[in-house]
Amino acid sequence: MKNNSISKIAKTSLLSALLISGISWAKKPEIKETKINPIITLNGFTFSDLNKNGKLDRYEDYRLSIQDRIQDLINQMTDDEKASMLIGIGMPGFDWAKMQFTAGKDTAKVPGSAGGTTAISRLGIPSVIVSDGPAGLRIKSIREEDSNTYYATAFPVGTALASTWNVALINTVGKAMGNEVKEYGVDVLLGPGMNIHRNPLCGRNFEYYSEDPLIAGKIAAAMVNGVQSNGVGTSIKHFAANNQERNRMGVNAHVSERALREIYLRGFEITVKESQPWTVMSSYNLLNGTYTSARKDLLTTVLRDEWGFKGLVMTDWFGGYNGFGAIMAKDVVSDVAKQLTAGNDLLMPGLPAQQNAIVEDIKSGKLSKEEININLRRVLELVMRSPAMSNYKYSNKPNLKENAEVTRQAAAEGVVLLKNNNNVLPFTSKSAPLAVFGVTSYDFISGGTGSGDVNEAYSVSLIEGLTNSGFSIDTELEGLYKPFMAAQKEIETKRREKEGLLATPKRLPELELNQEVIKNKANTSELALITIGRNAGEGDDRKVDEDFNLAQDEINLIDVVSAAFHAQGKKVVVVLNIGGVIETASWKDKVDAILLPWQPGQEGGNSVADVFSGKVTPSGKLTMTFPVKYEDTPSAKNWIGTPAENPTSVTYEEGIYVGYRYFNTFHVKPSYEFGYGLSYTTFDVSNLKLSSSAFADKMNVTVTVKNTGKIAGKEVVELYLSAPAKTIDKPTEELKAFGKTNLLQPGESQTIVLTLNPKDLASFIPNKKAWIAEAGSYKVAIGTSSLNIKQTANFTLAKEKIVEKTNSAFAADSEFTDLKH
């Protein structure tokens, strides 16, 4: 610097700010000529940083287009600097020389963050910091030599948020989450996760939203828009077909182009088009024989050319390598040139070997100047729009109190009432203590593990939430459960510490109670509550036995408690504190009510108590099917792939028949169907009207919802469409739109307007490389679940409509035939 001006990074940031996100400044910068050198005054800041010719470098001149400035930066970079910008800065705490994690102080700008982009100080380029966070920002809450705390809010997991079917509410959650991202100094949140629930055993289903791509896309778009309204970015993930955890870095997913486009890519497409996330994260797995991070048809042809994505693509951490063991052994099997030319702009978290390979490929011509420049422009565009570039003075003081209220509200609205015989709920009597059973009642699970975990300040257990709502808890049971829970949790914690970074959680065993104790509680308590808990996380998948199915100790608890309480004319309520689907058919008739709050975040106990007591009327709906038995799942026959211990190949033979598309079309009875959820009040759905009897460019569908009960509540209306199936096999119906009412008072009505667009009518026809709507009659079915249809109407499409032409993509690498009806 040639005088007492502000830093080059700050100056470059100010200059770039004018061009980012449509920001306008109240005053135009003025340029004053002096005898020494030109000084720029910009909204109160003055600085100069002239090159050797006495002029601003082009990249520093805000008057030029951002693309001109970025190109000037690229022109000034050495090959080493260019290569460094295309890989991350590494993982904090990872020793690259020894290729292992080391103990010691986390020296990252934001301790606990997942990494970032490379800074080049001589050019004023800061590091963009990225951090995990599908359910809230994942950073270190307690830091070395620092008396302050940096807790983040644990929001409800993905399954809970999606169960609200409320995009406006999810947008509010996103705004709260983005507030914490920005105020803790992070630039990009690595989420939301939005892979499809292909199978209930996927270990990360809790992070994801649904078996249906429309729900996944709409919920994710609302989340992205909310987070990014703070001026920070998101990274939707994992793109694509990452639907299992076992050998996720080496498994080859064989998926037909139709199933990809209609099921596994469609949600991403909706999110990209409706929210333009700053970044997309490519997945670990191979897709039809090629790593997704090296598939140009996926990352460029489809994502950018067909969908119009404008942002950056990054790999998942160490993506493109055949397992973490290969990385540890320095066996770099991926080809960085293939990844970069495919459209994967940033290799994360960044390996020195990758930088060396990029430099060598530049010098040899394997990576052309033009190809490298494309990647660099996208990385620099991300940098330019980041808070780091504008030198944002983050406070480390986000709105934690306000955000806790947001998570409490969202979790309550995501509670699904699965059963409520004789209106046992809401429960308002407080004349006698509640008998609360189940170890999870005393150690409520706020969220899953792995990168989807959050370091929150507190987590409200079920008994704490009930106590906060004025209920009394049986003290004898509490005295038995708490020490047992603490001892079992210590054993589990030590096991996970021993197993390391990606150790997956195991269920805590249930306390075996004396039957006389349970009988006594049936005499002295008004009602029994039993919590069934499940947790899962990154790195492994769930099991059928003692996970999807209840364990014998849980079955015994339900049996004994239900028998004892029913003998006294008392009721039994089960709370399912779970992240994904479990078996319910074999035991649900033994109890009187079932509440499903999922893993509801740090305010979970309060949220459940709000619904239990009637402060909040449940309005959550399932976004996935609960099968009667695991074997009814359409992917069960080919789940996890072969060999099962460490699968290298998995075939999606069920094709488009995922979830309710399969159950409804093949008439397989579920335990609870997609879209299902009860309320404390009743609703009438009527007056279905179509804007036309013949489809042209779009169609509006209106329906009136009236609260016919005695309690205020919200209702979800779901629009299912049945299309002609003359040239290709189709499900009997598919969700094409949904809406949720406001809080309706008894007797109050609301008209919901749902819109059908041409693509909603279309199916992907592989041999024509197009989305085509067939001519003929279409049926609109409005329901409150996929099986509870209230009204139907028909319209026609006079002639076949080619809605969208596509490019060749996703050629099969093995022969198989998709399931057909």
N, C-alpha and C positions, 0 to 999 in steps of 0.2 A: 504494500500500500504506500502511496506517495504522500499522504497527509493523514490527518486524524479522522478519516472517513470510516464508515462501518465496514464490516468484513465483506470479502468477495462473495461468500455464500449468502449473507443477508442481502447484499446488493442484487445479486442475480435473482434471489427469491423475489424481491420487490419488483424487479423488472418483469419477471415472468407472471406475477400475480394478475396483472392486467388481462392476460390472455387466457386465464384458466377459469372454467366454469361460469363464464359469462359475467364475471365480476366487473362492476363499473366503479370508478373512483370519482369522488366529488370534485377534486381539482385535477386539472391536467398538469403533468410535470412541465416545468419550464427549464429551458436550457440557457444558461448565462455564459457569455464569453468573458473570460478574464485574461489578464496579460500572462498569467502563468499557464493555465490549462483550463479547458472547459469543465465546469462543475455542474452536475445535475442535481436539481432539487426536486424531490419526489415526496409530496405530502409530508413535508417537515423533515425528511431525511436528506442529507447531503453527502455525496461521496464522489470519489473519482478513482479510477483504476485504469489508467491508460496503458495501451501497449507501447512497444518501443517506438512506434511511429507517431505517438501522441494522440491516438484515437482509441475509442472503445472497440473491443472485439465485437464481431457481429453477434455472437451468442449473448452478449451483455446488453444489446440494444433492443429495448422493449418495443421500439417502433416497427421492428421487423416481425414477420410472422413467426410463430413458434416453430414451424417446420424449418424455416431458414436458420433460426438460432440453433436448433438441434443439429442441423447439418454442419454448422460451423463448429460446434462442439466435437462432432465426429471427425471432422477434418483435422482437428488439432490433437486427436488422440493417437498415441502410439499403439502398435499391435498388442502389446501387453495390457495397456489400459482398456482397449476394446474387449479383449478376452475377459478381463476382470469384471467388466460391466455385465457380462452374459452369464456369470455364475454368482452365487450368493457368497456372503462373507463367512460361511461356515456356521456350525452349531456352537453356541456358547458352551464352554466347558469341554470341548472335544479337542483332543491332542492329535493333530494330523500326522505328526512324525511317528507317534506310537500307535496311531489309529485306534484310540480308545478314549472313553470318557474319563475325565480326571476330576478328583475332588478339588475344591478350592473356590475362591471368590468368583462370582459371575460378574465379569467386567463389561457386559453388554450395556449399551445405552439404556435399554429397558430390561433389567434383569428378569429372566424367565421368558423372554421373547424367543421366537423360533429362528430368528436370523434376520437377514436383510440384504439389500443390494450394496455394491461396493461404492465407497466414496472416493472421489478424485478431487482433493482439496485445491490443487493448482488451477482447476477449471471451475471451482465453485459448485461441485456436484456433491450433495450430501448423501448419506446412506438412508434408504427408505427401510423402516423397521416393520417387520411382519410378525404376527403373533397368532397362536391358535385361539379358537373360540366359537365353535358352533352353539354352545350354551352360555357364552359369556367369555370375556377376555381372560386368557390364561397367561398370567405373569406371576413373578415371585411376590408374595405378599409380605414377607419378612426378609430384610436384606442385611447383609453383613455391615457392621459398623454404622448402623442407621437405626435410630429409635422410632422412626415413623413406620407406619404400616401402609400397604398398598393393596388392600383387598378389592376384589372385583365382585360384581353381583353374579350369583349363580341363577340364571334364568331357567325356566322349564326346558326339558330336553325337546328335541325335534318332534317326537311322537306326541308329546303333550301340547306343543304349540299348534301343530297341524290339526289336532282334535278340536280346536276352537272353531275352525272353518271361518275365521274372522280376519280377513286381510287387513282391515283398518287397525285392529288390535295388534296384529303382527308387525305392522309398520311402526306402531308406537313402541313395541319391544325393540325393534331395530334402532329407533332413534335413541332409546336409552342405552342400548349396547354401544352404539357409535359414540355417544358422549364419553363413555369410559375409555374407548379406544383412543380418542383424540386427547383427552385430558391426562392420560398416562403416557403420552408420547409415542404411541404406535401409529403407523400410517395405513397399514392394511390388515384387516381381520381375515384370518384363514377360515372362512365359512361364508355362507351356510353349506353344510353337507346336504346333498339332495339325491343320493342314489336311491333306486327303487327297491322296495322290500320284495325282492324276488322270492325269498324264503324266510320264514320266521326265525331261523337259527343264526342269521348273520349277526356277528358280534357288535356291529355298529348301527344296527337298525334304530337304536334309541336316538342317534344323531340325525337320522333321516326322517322324512315326512310321511311317506305313503307307498302303497303298492300301485297307486294311480299317478300317471305323469301330470295330469291337470292340477291335482292338489299340490303335488311337489313343486310344479312350476309357479303356480300362483302364490303359494306361501313363501317360497324362496324369493320371488320378485318383490313381494311386500317387505320382506326382511332386508333385502339389498337396498331398496329405496330408502328405508328407514335409517339404516346404518350410514349410507353414503350422503344422506342429507346433512351430516355433520362435517362434510368435507374430507372424509377418510374413505378408504377403499375396502372392497370385499374380494374374496376369492372363492367362487362357487366350485364345488368339488364333489366327487372325484370323477373326472371326465375321461372315460365312461366305462360302463359295465363292470364296475368294481363293487360287486354284490356279495362278496364273501371276504373273510379275513385270512383264512388258512392259505398259506403260501401265496399271499396277495402279490408278492413281488416277482413271482415266477409262473403263475398259473395262466394258461392260454384259454380265454373265453371264446368259444365258437358260438356266434350269434348271427342269425339271418339278418339281412339288411332290413327286411320289413319289421322284425321285432326290435331292432335297434332304433329305427326311425319312429315307430309308433309308441314304443314303451320306454326304452332306455335313454333316448336322446330328446324326446319330446319335452320333458320337463325343463331340461337345460335350454332348449330353444325358446320356450315361453319366457323364461327368466332373462335370457339375453335380450330378447326383443322388448320386454316390458321394463327392464331396469338398467341395462348396460352396466353390468358389474365391471369394476376396474380390471379385475384379473379373473382368469379361469385356471384351475389346477388340473393338470392331466393326471391320470390314475397310474397305479403301479403295474397293473396287469397287462398281458398281451391281449390283443383283440384280433381274432382271425389270423394269428401267426406273427403279429408285429406289435411291439410295445406301443401303447397309446401315445406315449411321448414322442414317437417317431413316425406317427401316421399322418401324412400330409392330407389325406382325404378327410380325416377327422378334424384336424386342427386348422386347416386352411380352407379346403374345398367346402366343407359343410359349415364349420363354425364362422368363418369370416366371409366367404364368398356367398353362401346361401343365406346365412342368418344375419349378416351385417355386423358381427362383433368387431368392436373398435379397440379393445384393450390388449392386455398382455397375457400370454400363457406361460405359466411356470410349471415345472415338474413338482410332483410330490417329493418329499425328502428322500434323496437317493434314488429317485425314480429312473427306470431304465436299466437297473442292475438286477442280476438274477439272485436276489436275496441279500440280506444284510451281511451274511457270512462272506459273500464274495467281495463286499466292500472292505470288510475287516482284513481279508486276505490280499487286499490291493488288486483284486482281479476285476479290473474295469472292463466289463464286457459290453457296455453300451457304446454306441458310436455317436459322439457329440455332434458331428457334422450332420448326421441323419436327423437328430433331434432338432437342431437349429433350422435346418432347411425345411423341416416338416411344419414349422410354425411354433415350435416350443422355444420361446424367447429367452427364458431365464432358467438355468439349471440350479436346483436347490438341493441342499443348503449351500452347495459349492464345494468342489474338491480341487486341490492344487493340480491333480493330474488332469482334470478337465480343462483348466486354464492353459496348461502346457499343450494339451492336444489341440485346443482352438488356435493357439499361436502357430503351431506347426501346420495346421490345416490352412491357415491364412497364407503362410509363406509358400506352401506347396501348391496353392491354387485350388485345393479341394473345397475350400470355402471361398467363394468369390467376394469381392468388395461389395457388390450389390446385395448379395444374400446377407452378409454380416450387417450391412447398414439397415436392412429391414428390421432385424432383431434389435439393433441398438436404438433405432428410433422409438420402438415400442417401450423399451426400458426407460429411455429418457423422457418420453411422454408421461410415464408413470411418475418418475421423479419430479417432473415439472409441476404436476398437479397435487403433489403430496404436501402435508403440513410441514414436513422437514424442509422442503424447498423454500417455503415462506418463513422459515425460522420461527414457527409457531411456538410461543412460550406456554407450553402445557403446564397445567397447575398441579398435577398429581392429586387433585381434589375434585373428582367427578361427583355427580349428584346421587350419591349412594342411597341416601334416605328416600328420595323421590323414586329412584330406580327399584328399590325394594317394594314400593307400592305397586309399581308396574308389574313386577314379577308375581306378586301376590294375586293381582287381578287376572293376569294371563293364566296362571296356574289354575285358578278356580274355574275360569271359563273353559279350560281344557279338560276338566273332570268329566268322565263319561259314566253315567248311571246305567249300569248293565242290567240290574234287577232291582225291583222295589215292590215285593209282594205286600198287598194290603196297606200300602203307603206307610211302611215303617219309617221311612225317611220323608221329610226332615224330622229329626228327633230333637225335641225341645225341652223335655222334662229333665229337671235337675234335682229331683228330690232324693235320689240315691246315686251312689257312685257307679261309674261305668267299669265293667270288667274288661280290661284291655289285654289281649293275648297276642302272642307272636313277637319274636325278638326284634323284628323290624319296626314294630310300633315304638320301641324305645331307642332305635337308631335308624331313623328314617333316611332313605336314600334320596338325596337331592338330585344326583345326576350320575352319569356313567364315568368310566375311567379312560385313561389314555389322553390323547390330545383334546378330547371332548370334556375333560374335567375342568373345574374352576377352583381357584383358591379364594373361597369366600370367607367373610368374617365370622359367620355363624350359619347354622342350619337348624330350622325349627322342626323338632320331632312331632310325631302325631300326638303324643301325650301332652307336649308343651302347647300345641295348638288348641287342643281340647280344653286344657286348663285356662288358656288365655280367653277362651270363649265362655268361661264360667262353669264348665263341667268339672265334677270331681272324679278323680281316678282312684280305683281301689288300691289302697296303700300296700296291702299285703302282697298283691301280685306285682306291684311296682318294686317292692323290696326283694322279690325273688328274681325278677327279670333283669334289673339293672346290673347287679354284680355278674350274673351269668353272661349278659351281653358284653360287658366290659372285658371279661376274661377271653371270650371267644374272639372278640375284635382284636385283642392284643396278639393272639395266635395268628390270625389272618394277616395282620399288619406285618408281623415278622416274616411270614411266608412270602409275602409280596416283596418286601425289602430284599430278601435273599434271592428271589428269582429275577429281580432287576427291573429295568425300564418299562418293559411291556408285559409285566406280569398281569394276568387277567384275574378278576375277582372271583372268589368262590362264595357260595351261599353259607351263611352262618347257620349251624344246626339249631333246631328248636329245643327249647327247654322242655324236658319231660316232667309234667306236673302230676302230682298225685290226684287220682280221680275224686277223692273226697274233697280236696281243695276246690276243684272245679264245681262240684255239686254245691258246696257252700256258697260259692260266688253266684250260682244260679238263684240261690235263696235271697242273697243280700243285694244283688245288683239289678239294675233296671234292664240292662242290655249288654250283650257281649259284642266286642269288636275284635276281629282277628285280622292282623296284617300279614300278607304274604309278600315277601320281598325277593327281588331279583336284580342282579347287576351284571354288567358285561362291559367290554371295552375293546380298545384297539389291539390287534395282534392275534386274536383267536375268535372262534365262533362258539356259539352255545351248543349244548348237547340236548338230546331228546330226554334221556333219563335224568331225573332230579333237577331239571331246569325247565325245559318246555313242559314236561309232565311234573306234577308235584312229587316231592319226595315222601317216603312213607311216614316220616315224623310229622310232616305237614298234614297229610291225610288223616293221621290219627288225631291231631289237634282239632281239625274241623269236625271229625266224627264225634269225639268225646264232648266237646263244648256244645255242639248243636244238640246232641241227645240230652245233655243235662239241662240246658236252657229251655228247650222245647217242652221238656217234661214239666217245667214250671210255668209254661205259657209265656215264656220270655223270647225275645227275638235275637237273631244273630246277624251281624253285618260283617262282610269281608271287605277289606281295603286292599287293592292290588297296587303295591308300590313297585312297579316293574317298568322296564324300558321297552320291552317288546312283547309279542304275543306269547301267551301260555295256554295250556289246555284247561278248559273250564267245564266241558260237557259232563264229565264224570262226577263232579261234586257240586255244581251250581244249584241243584235242586235240594241240597241239604241245608241251605242257608236262606235267609229271608231277603237280604239286599246285598248288592255288590257295587262298590264304588271303585272306579278306575281312575286314579289321579296321575298315573304314570310315575315318572321321576320329576317332581314338580318344582325343583329349584329350592333356594334357601328358605323361602317362606312357606314351604310345602305343608307343614303341619297346620299353619294358620289357614291356608287355602282349603285344605280338606275340611277343617272345622267349619269354615264359612259355608261350605256346601252341606255338610252333615247337619248343621243347625238350621239351615234354611235361610241364612243371611244372603246366600247366593243360590239361585235356582240353577241346577245343572243344565247345560246346553251343549256339552261336548258330544261329538259324533266320531265313531271309529273311521279311521282312514285306511284301515286294513281289515282283512277277514280273519276271524277267529275260527279255525276249523274244529270239527268234532274231534278229530285225531290228527296227529302229524302227517300220517300217510295220505290224508286227503289233499295235502298241499300239492299243487300241480308240478312243482319242481322237486318233490321229494325223491322221485326215482333217479334223478341224475344230480342231486345236490352234492356239493363239495367237489365232485369230479374224481378222477382216478390218477394215481392210487390215493385212497382216502386219507392215508397218514400224511402225505405231502403232495397234494394234487398238482399235476402239471397240465392237466387238460380237463375242461368242463364244458359240456354242450348244453345249450339252452333249448332243449328239444320241445319244451312247452310253447315256444314261440311267443305269440302275443297273448296267450292265455295265462296271464298272471293275475292272481287274486280273484276278485269277484268276476272278472271276465270268464274265468274258468268255472267257478262255482255256479254261476247263474246259467251259463250256456250248457254245461254238462249236467245240470240239475243235481249237484252235490250239496247236500244240506249242511250249512255251517252251524257252529254253536252260536255265534253272533255275526251277522252279516256286515259287509262294508256299508258305512253310512249310518249305522245303528246308534241310537242313544236315547234314553228316556228323559223325562222332565218331571217336575213336581206339579206342573199344570198341564192343560190339554190345549191343542190347537186344531183349528179347522183350516184346511187348505182347499180353496175353491176358486171359481171364476177364472179358470185357465183360458187365456186368449192368445192367439197367434196374430202377428201383425199382417199376415197374408196367408192364404191357402196354398200359394205357390211360392217357392223360394226364388229370389233373384240374387241380390248381392249380400243381403244379410236379413235376419229375421229377429224381431223382438218377441219375447215370450213373457207375458205378464201373468201373475198369479197373486191372489189375495190370501194373506195369513191372518187369522183371527185367534186371539187368546180366548178360549171358551172356558177356561178354568177359573180358579179363585186366587191364584198367585201370579205375580208378575214374572215373566220369563221371556227367553229368546228361542226362536226356532230356526233351523236350517232347512232350506228347500234345495233339493238336488234335481238337476235336469239330466235325464238319461235319454239317449237317442238310439233308436233302432233304425238301421239303414238297409237298403236292398243288398242282397248278396248274390248277384248274378254271375259275376266274373271272378270273385275271390271270396274265400271263407271269412266270416266275420262273427264277432261275439254277438249275442242276442241284444245287448245294450251296452253303451259306454257313457260314462259321465262326461258331459260337455260343458256344463256351467253349474254354478251354485251361488247361493246368496244367503245371508243371515239377517234376520230382522233386528231392529232395535229392541230394547227392553220394552215389551208390550205389557201394559196393565190389563187386568181382567176386562174383557169386552172390547179391547182396543184392536184395531186392524192395521195392517200395512200391506201395500202393494209392492211386490218385488218384480223388477224388470231384469230379465236375463236375455243375453244376446247370442245368437248363433251366427257364426261367420262361415264362409265357404269351406275353410279347412276343417271345420267341425264335422262337416258332412263326409269328408273324404277319407279314404284309406290309401296307404301307399301300395302301389302296384309295381312290384319289382321289375317285371319284364317290359314295362313302359317307362320306367324311371320317372314316375310322376305320382303326385297325390291326385286322386281322381274321385269325384263324387258321381256315383252312378245315377242314372235316370230312374225314376220310380217314386214309390210312396215311402215316406219317412214317418216314424212315430215318435212323438215327444211324450215322455213319461215324467211327471213331476212326483217326487216322493220325499219321504223323510228318512228313508234308507233305500238301499238298492232293491230290497224286497217289499218294502212298504210303500207301494205306489198309490197316490191319492187321485190323480187325474191324468188323462191322456188326451192327445189330439194328434191329428195327422196333417201333413202337408206334402206337396209333390215337387219334384224337380223334373221339369219337362224334358230336358235332354242332358246327356252326360256332360260333366263340367271338369275340364282339366284345370285344377286349382293351382298347381305349382309343378314345374318341371325341375328335376334334380340332376345332379351330375353322377357319374359312375363312382361308386364307393363301396368299401367293405367287402371285397371279393372273398368268398369262402375259401378256407384253407383245408377243409375236410368236408366230406359228404354226409349230410344228415337231412332229415325231413321234419319240418315243424309240425307240431300237433295240429290236427284239423278236426272240425266238428262234423 
